[in-house]
Amino acid sequence: SAHHIALPVRQVALSPTADWLYLGTRTGKVLRLALKRSGGQFGVREVETLYTASNDIHTMSVSEDQHWIAVGHLSPALSVLNAEGQVQWRRHPDDGTATEGDNWSVAIDSTNQSMYVGSAGAGSNRLAAIGLSDRGLYGSRYLAPGLRATALAALDDGVVVVQTDSNSFDSELVKLTSDLSEPAWRFAP
């Protein structure tokens, strides 16, 4: 049977085994679609709403072991969910734990131990590496004035940050070490 999902999808993540597809929507939902294969084709056998936020989802990252789901909101909020969509912790103004930024990009590292976060909000240029279970701050830095972190990709030994100039909208990729202390390389497309 066909499933109709009438939500503006902003993020998609596929499980390593291609059994699950995770969707992050503009309306604050994280959905998990159980996939089925038949005759070389993929279909959806079940749709499950794991999480509903009161604010929009900007980015989402699912750990390789699917134990963690990190959510970066358009507002000044970050959420970390378990595999069932239960909030394990969050940073949110309503909790008195406001973040220093908004429009958060998130990426979970390959060890499933920490996540990288970067703010793309106007006037905020914060990057951080945060422990998923212990919430420890493993590294932090600010981008140069006028730059924003508009996308992140976690690597085995650090993170690639897409730095975008707030005025010209030019971008460059910068690979940082896992503690965010040193740039390893830069690339301007």
C-alpha positions in Angstrom: 0.0 0.0 0.0 1.2 3.5 -0.7 1.9 5.9 2.2 1.4 9.6 1.7 3.5 11.9 3.8 2.3 15.5 3.3 5.0 17.2 5.3 7.9 19.4 4.0 10.9 17.1 4.5 14.2 18.9 5.3 16.5 16.0 6.2 16.9 12.4 5.1 19.1 9.7 6.7 19.3 6.1 5.5 20.4 3.3 8.0 23.6 1.5 7.0 21.6 -1.7 6.3 19.0 0.2 4.2 16.2 -1.1 6.4 15.2 2.3 7.8 14.8 5.8 6.4 14.7 8.7 8.8 13.0 12.0 7.9 13.2 15.3 9.6 10.4 17.7 8.7 10.0 21.4 8.7 7.1 20.9 11.0 9.3 19.5 13.8 8.7 15.8 13.3 11.3 12.9 13.1 9.8 10.0 11.2 11.2 6.5 10.8 10.1 4.6 7.7 10.5 0.8 7.7 11.6 -0.1 4.2 10.9 -3.4 2.4 12.7 -4.7 -0.7 10.8 -6.6 -3.4 12.1 -7.4 -6.9 14.9 -4.9 -6.6 12.6 -2.1 -5.6 12.2 -0.3 -2.2 8.8 0.3 -0.6 7.6 1.6 2.7 6.0 -1.0 5.0 5.5 1.3 8.1 5.7 4.9 9.1 6.4 5.8 12.7 6.5 9.3 14.2 9.4 9.1 16.7 9.5 12.8 17.9 7.5 16.0 17.6 9.1 19.3 18.5 7.3 22.6 18.9 9.8 24.2 16.5 11.2 23.4 13.1 14.0 20.9 12.4 16.9 22.4 10.5 19.2 19.4 10.4 19.3 15.8 11.7 21.9 13.1 12.1 21.5 9.4 12.9 24.4 7.5 14.4 25.7 4.5 12.5 24.4 2.2 15.2 21.0 4.0 15.1 21.1 4.4 18.9 21.3 8.3 18.7 19.4 10.9 16.7 20.7 14.4 16.9 18.4 17.2 16.0 19.4 20.8 15.2 16.4 23.2 15.3 15.9 26.5 13.5 15.5 28.1 16.9 18.2 28.2 19.6 17.7 24.5 20.5 19.5 21.2 20.1 18.0 17.8 21.0 19.5 14.3 21.4 17.1 11.4 21.1 17.4 7.7 21.6 16.4 5.1 18.9 12.8 5.3 20.0 12.6 9.1 19.8 12.7 9.8 23.5 14.6 13.0 24.4 17.8 12.0 26.2 18.8 15.7 26.6 18.3 19.0 25.0 19.5 22.6 25.1 16.5 24.9 24.9 15.6 28.3 26.3 12.5 26.8 27.9 14.7 24.7 30.1 17.0 27.6 31.0 19.7 26.0 28.8 19.7 28.3 25.8 22.3 27.8 23.1 24.6 30.4 21.7 23.1 30.3 18.2 20.3 29.0 16.1 19.8 27.2 12.7 21.9 24.4 14.1 23.7 21.9 11.9 24.5 18.6 13.5 26.7 15.6 12.7 27.3 12.5 14.8 30.9 11.0 14.6 31.6 7.5 13.5 32.3 6.3 17.0 28.8 7.1 18.0 30.2 8.9 21.1 29.9 12.6 20.2 28.3 15.1 17.9 29.5 18.2 16.2 27.2 21.2 16.2 27.5 24.5 14.3 25.3 27.6 14.2 24.3 29.1 10.9 22.2 31.8 12.5 22.9 35.5 11.7 25.4 36.8 14.2 26.3 33.4 15.6 29.3 31.5 14.5 29.8 28.8 17.2 31.1 25.3 16.7 31.2 22.6 19.4 31.9 18.9 19.9 29.6 17.5 22.6 29.4 14.0 24.1 26.2 12.3 23.3 25.8 10.4 26.6 27.8 12.5 29.0 27.0 15.9 27.4 30.7 16.9 27.9 32.2 19.7 25.9 35.0 18.1 23.9 35.9 21.1 21.9 34.6 24.6 21.0 35.6 27.4 18.8 34.1 30.5 17.0 34.4 31.0 13.3 35.8 34.3 12.1 33.3 37.3 12.3 30.9 37.2 9.4 31.2 33.4 8.8 28.5 30.9 9.6 28.6 27.1 9.9 26.0 26.1 7.3 26.7 22.3 7.0 28.8 19.7 8.8 30.1 16.2 7.9 31.7 14.1 10.6 34.8 12.1 9.6 36.8 9.5 11.6 39.3 12.1 12.7 37.3 15.3 12.8 34.7 17.3 11.0 34.3 19.2 7.8 32.6 22.5 8.2 31.0 24.5 5.4 31.8 28.1 6.3 29.6 30.6 4.5 30.2 34.3 4.4 27.1 36.2 5.7 27.5 39.0 3.1 28.8 37.4 -0.1 27.4 33.9 0.6 30.7 32.4 -0.7 31.6 29.2 1.0 34.7 27.2 1.8 35.2 23.7 3.4 37.4 23.5 6.4 38.4 20.2 8.0 39.0 20.5 11.7 40.5 18.1 14.2 38.0 16.2 16.5 38.6 18.7 19.3 38.1 21.6 16.8 41.4 23.1 17.8 43.3 23.0 14.5 42.3 23.3 10.8 43.8 20.4 8.9 42.9 21.7 5.4 40.8 24.1 3.5 39.0 24.0 0.1 37.2 26.7 -1.7 35.1 25.3 -4.6 
